[in-house]
């Protein structure tokens, strides 16, 4: 079945460590996105990519980095520069530029100890 | 500028009674509007979408929403709630902007369904 796979589902990290969240899709979608979700808030866009080898900052990119070396993959690195990294992270994809219609993965919950 | 406001952070209904989740939007141009549902610790799933066709949009699981331009609203309804409807619901507005679509999520409405 086609879909988006995020891993790991749960991740614990010590302060000062970088961590990378994986996102893989087999939907053949051009565009991919990373969102952060905090309790009581809507989703906030971290980074997005519309084509391979290209990506743009979203609304809260500071302390995060991404790469898009393959169409299927869009990993997110949460760096030690991110001041409040504990959150639920959601990866999504869309067909070309119809960004409003998004397909989501199951999410990764990061906890910084 | 565009924005989306979900008027209730929590809604509680009894099983078998109607559901109403309210959403108002602000957009300078004709937007696309969406409702997504999220169950605990899961990703979001598209319920329905409005893209300037019929103003009454039917979605999955018996949900529907009506686009009212004069009221700038896109409220989500269901005639009879089921226990499995308990989840968080997000209203989303999206429109074309330079460089691509701009998508804004509402803060979400948590729906509780009582037996």
Interface residues (C-beta under 8 A of the other chain):
Chain A: X4 X6 X31 X40 X41 X42 X43 X44 X45 X48 X50 X56 X88 X90 X92 X97 X98 X99 X100 X101 X102 X103 X104 X105 X106 X107 X109
Chain B: X9 X32 X34 X36 X41 X42 X43 X44 X45 X46 X49 X90 X92 X93 X94 X99 X100 X101 X102 X103 X104 X105 X106 X107 X108
